[in-house]
Amino acid sequence: MLPELSIERIFRREIDSLPLAAEHMWIPDRQTARRSIPLTALVLAATVALVLGAVVTAREVGDAAATGRRGVTTAPLPILPRPTCLRGGCNVYRSDAFGYGIVLPADWQVAPVIQGRKPPAGELQRVEFTGRTPGEWTLAVGPGLLVPWDLVIEVHERRGVSAMDWARADGCGVNACVTGQTTIGGSPAYAASWPVSPSLRMHSYYVERGERMLILRYVTGPDSEGPHGVTERTLEQIVGSIALS
């Protein structure tokens, strides 16, 4: 327990500790009084400096003791973990223009642009990632222009539309839809899943980013596993690896 330090005790301790000269030296007569004025001023200045120093020290000690009693500590900055690579190797796709990066399995690649596809109004970017070979991917592209077990990232002009309303317009509103709130890249996201055919199911994640909407989507089925061992868990891991800036 630290001793209680008061201003009276500080003054008394500092003044008592000052050395005094012989009586005939510090009691001036009329002739020497005028000459001793500078010495007196110097002694007073030194006394004031010592007292002020003691007061500052007492305050710091008191603050430190109070801080210790309250248990206040400074927490270190958190170190955010990086996404882990999948299946022993990975490659990273970055879009500096739209502020995101995503980790892909080592054997995944960006799929070719679908010929004849007309982008909807307000679409700013669409990138499809696939684990298929170029030949397999070409054969898999169908009339629906969405290859099962691939991952698609889209960026749109949001135009004030909420994530929930966007999901409804995509098809969640006219089908039996499973929805929920989640987090993608540290940002709140709206997750929705609905059937697009008796054997295929759409999974979409919507992230509101100011005036833009970021969408990640994939289709699973008809089997529980796609080409080259891709499963729904694989796609979930890829979605979870996205980093937003």
C-alpha positions as CSV (number, residue, x, y, z in Angstrom):
1,M,0.0,0.0,0.0
2,L,1.5,3.3,-1.0
3,P,1.7,6.0,1.7
4,E,-0.7,8.9,1.5
5,L,1.2,11.9,0.2
6,S,-0.3,15.3,1.0
7,I,0.9,18.8,-0.1
8,E,1.5,19.8,3.6
9,R,3.8,16.8,4.2
10,I,5.7,17.5,0.9
11,F,6.3,21.1,1.8
12,R,7.5,20.2,5.3
13,R,9.8,17.4,4.1
14,E,11.4,19.5,1.4
15,I,11.9,22.6,3.5
16,D,13.3,20.6,6.5
17,S,15.8,18.9,4.2
18,L,17.3,22.2,3.0
19,P,20.8,22.9,4.6
20,L,21.1,26.1,6.6
21,A,24.3,28.2,6.9
22,A,25.6,29.7,10.2
23,E,23.3,32.2,11.8
24,H,25.5,35.2,11.3
25,M,25.5,34.4,7.5
26,W,21.8,34.1,6.9
27,I,20.6,36.9,9.3
28,P,21.7,40.0,7.4
29,D,22.4,43.4,9.0
30,R,21.4,46.6,7.3
31,Q,24.6,46.9,5.4
32,T,24.5,43.4,3.9
33,A,20.7,43.1,3.5
34,R,20.7,44.7,0.0
35,R,23.6,42.5,-1.2
36,S,21.9,39.2,0.1
37,I,18.7,39.8,-1.9
38,P,19.9,37.7,-4.9
39,L,21.0,34.9,-2.7
40,T,17.6,34.8,-1.0
41,A,15.8,34.8,-4.4
42,L,18.0,31.9,-5.5
43,V,17.2,29.9,-2.3
44,L,13.4,30.5,-2.8
45,A,13.6,29.5,-6.5
46,A,15.4,26.2,-5.6
47,T,12.8,25.5,-2.9
48,V,9.9,26.1,-5.3
49,A,11.5,23.8,-7.9
50,L,12.0,21.0,-5.4
51,V,8.4,21.2,-4.2
52,L,6.9,21.2,-7.7
53,G,9.0,18.2,-8.5
54,A,7.8,16.3,-5.5
55,V,4.2,17.2,-6.3
56,V,4.5,15.8,-9.8
57,T,6.2,12.6,-8.5
58,A,3.4,12.2,-6.0
59,R,0.8,12.5,-8.7
60,E,2.4,10.0,-10.9
61,V,2.8,7.5,-8.1
62,G,-0.9,8.0,-7.1
63,D,-2.0,7.5,-10.7
64,A,0.0,4.4,-11.1
65,A,-1.4,3.0,-7.8
66,A,-5.0,3.8,-8.9
67,T,-4.4,2.2,-12.3
68,G,-3.1,-0.9,-10.6
69,R,-6.1,-1.1,-8.4
70,R,-8.5,-0.8,-11.3
71,G,-6.6,-3.5,-13.3
72,V,-6.4,-1.4,-16.4
73,T,-4.2,-2.9,-19.1
74,T,-3.4,-2.0,-22.7
75,A,-4.5,-4.8,-25.0
76,P,-2.2,-5.7,-28.0
77,L,-3.5,-5.2,-31.5
78,P,-5.2,-8.4,-32.8
79,I,-3.3,-10.3,-35.4
80,L,-5.8,-11.4,-38.1
81,P,-5.2,-14.9,-39.4
82,R,-4.6,-15.3,-43.2
83,P,-6.8,-17.7,-45.2
84,T,-5.3,-21.2,-45.3
85,C,-4.6,-22.9,-48.6
86,L,-6.9,-25.8,-49.7
87,R,-5.7,-29.3,-50.4
88,G,-2.0,-28.5,-49.8
89,G,-1.7,-25.7,-52.4
90,C,-3.4,-22.6,-53.5
91,N,-3.5,-19.6,-55.7
92,V,-5.0,-16.2,-55.0
93,Y,-7.2,-14.2,-57.3
94,R,-7.2,-10.4,-56.6
95,S,-9.5,-7.7,-57.9
96,D,-7.9,-4.4,-56.9
97,A,-10.6,-2.5,-58.9
98,F,-13.4,-3.9,-56.7
99,G,-11.4,-4.4,-53.5
100,Y,-11.4,-8.2,-52.9
101,G,-9.1,-11.2,-53.0
102,I,-10.0,-14.9,-52.8
103,V,-8.0,-18.1,-52.2
104,L,-8.5,-20.9,-54.7
105,P,-7.3,-24.5,-54.7
106,A,-4.1,-24.9,-56.7
107,D,-5.8,-26.6,-59.6
108,W,-8.6,-24.0,-60.0
109,Q,-8.5,-21.3,-62.7
110,V,-10.6,-18.5,-64.1
111,A,-13.1,-19.9,-66.6
112,P,-13.4,-18.4,-70.1
113,V,-16.0,-15.7,-70.7
114,I,-19.3,-17.3,-71.8
115,Q,-19.9,-16.4,-75.4
116,G,-23.2,-14.8,-76.1
117,R,-23.9,-13.9,-72.6
118,K,-25.4,-10.4,-72.3
119,P,-24.6,-8.8,-68.9
120,P,-27.6,-7.4,-67.0
121,A,-27.9,-3.7,-66.5
122,G,-25.6,-2.5,-63.7
123,E,-23.3,-5.4,-63.7
124,L,-19.7,-4.2,-63.3
125,Q,-17.8,-7.5,-63.1
126,R,-18.5,-11.2,-63.3
127,V,-15.7,-13.8,-62.8
128,E,-16.2,-17.6,-62.8
129,F,-13.8,-19.9,-61.1
130,T,-13.7,-23.6,-62.0
131,G,-11.9,-26.8,-61.0
132,R,-12.6,-28.4,-64.4
133,T,-10.2,-28.6,-67.3
134,P,-10.9,-26.2,-70.3
135,G,-12.4,-29.1,-72.3
136,E,-14.6,-30.3,-69.4
137,W,-15.8,-26.7,-68.7
138,T,-16.8,-26.2,-72.4
139,L,-18.9,-29.3,-72.4
140,A,-20.5,-28.4,-69.1
141,V,-21.8,-25.0,-70.2
142,G,-25.5,-25.3,-70.7
143,P,-28.5,-23.1,-71.6
144,G,-28.6,-21.8,-68.1
145,L,-25.1,-20.3,-68.4
146,L,-24.2,-21.5,-64.9
147,V,-21.9,-24.5,-64.5
148,P,-22.6,-26.6,-61.4
149,W,-19.8,-26.8,-58.8
150,D,-18.2,-23.6,-60.1
151,L,-17.9,-20.4,-58.1
152,V,-19.1,-17.0,-59.5
153,I,-18.3,-13.6,-58.1
154,E,-20.4,-10.7,-59.3
155,V,-20.2,-6.9,-58.6
156,H,-23.2,-4.8,-59.4
157,E,-24.3,-1.2,-59.0
158,R,-26.5,-1.5,-55.9
159,R,-28.9,1.4,-56.6
160,G,-30.2,1.4,-53.1
161,V,-31.5,-2.3,-53.2
162,S,-30.9,-4.3,-50.0
163,A,-29.3,-7.7,-50.0
164,M,-32.6,-9.3,-49.0
165,D,-34.5,-7.7,-51.9
166,W,-31.7,-8.7,-54.3
167,A,-32.0,-12.3,-53.3
168,R,-35.7,-12.2,-53.8
169,A,-35.3,-10.8,-57.3
170,D,-32.7,-13.5,-58.1
171,G,-35.2,-16.3,-57.5
172,C,-35.4,-16.7,-53.7
173,G,-38.8,-15.0,-53.7
174,V,-40.5,-17.4,-56.1
175,N,-39.0,-20.7,-54.7
176,A,-38.8,-22.4,-51.3
177,C,-35.9,-20.4,-50.0
178,V,-33.6,-20.9,-47.0
179,T,-32.1,-17.6,-45.8
180,G,-29.9,-16.4,-42.9
181,Q,-27.3,-13.8,-41.8
182,T,-23.6,-14.6,-42.0
183,T,-20.2,-12.8,-42.3
184,I,-18.1,-12.7,-45.5
185,G,-14.7,-11.3,-45.4
186,G,-15.5,-9.6,-42.1
187,S,-18.6,-7.9,-43.5
188,P,-22.3,-8.8,-42.8
189,A,-23.8,-10.8,-45.6
190,Y,-27.2,-12.2,-46.5
191,A,-27.2,-15.9,-47.4
192,A,-29.9,-17.5,-49.5
193,S,-30.4,-20.9,-51.0
194,W,-33.1,-22.2,-53.3
195,P,-33.8,-24.9,-55.9
196,V,-33.2,-24.0,-59.6
197,S,-34.3,-27.4,-60.8
198,P,-35.3,-30.8,-59.2
199,S,-31.6,-31.7,-59.0
200,L,-29.8,-28.4,-58.8
201,R,-29.6,-25.9,-55.9
202,M,-28.4,-22.3,-56.0
203,H,-26.4,-20.9,-53.0
204,S,-25.8,-17.1,-53.0
205,Y,-24.2,-14.6,-50.6
206,Y,-24.9,-10.9,-50.8
207,V,-22.6,-8.2,-49.3
208,E,-23.7,-4.6,-49.4
209,R,-20.6,-2.5,-50.1
210,G,-21.7,1.1,-50.2
211,E,-23.1,1.8,-53.7
212,R,-22.1,-1.7,-54.9
213,M,-23.4,-5.2,-54.3
214,L,-20.9,-8.1,-54.1
215,I,-22.4,-11.5,-54.8
216,L,-20.8,-14.9,-54.5
217,R,-22.8,-17.8,-55.9
218,Y,-22.5,-21.5,-56.8
219,V,-24.8,-24.4,-57.8
220,T,-24.6,-27.8,-56.3
221,G,-26.0,-31.1,-57.6
222,P,-27.2,-33.4,-58.9
223,D,-24.7,-35.5,-57.0
224,S,-23.2,-34.8,-53.7
225,E,-19.8,-34.4,-55.3
226,G,-18.7,-32.6,-58.5
227,P,-15.8,-33.2,-60.8
228,H,-12.3,-33.7,-59.3
229,G,-13.7,-34.3,-55.8
230,V,-15.3,-30.8,-55.4
231,T,-17.9,-30.8,-52.7
232,E,-20.1,-28.2,-51.1
233,R,-17.6,-28.0,-48.3
234,T,-14.9,-27.1,-50.9
235,L,-17.0,-24.2,-52.2
236,E,-17.9,-23.0,-48.7
237,Q,-14.1,-22.9,-47.9
238,I,-13.4,-20.8,-51.0
239,V,-16.2,-18.4,-50.1
240,G,-14.9,-18.1,-46.5
241,S,-11.4,-17.3,-47.7
242,I,-12.4,-14.0,-49.4
243,A,-10.8,-10.8,-48.1
244,L,-12.4,-7.4,-48.6
245,S,-10.6,-4.1,-48.6
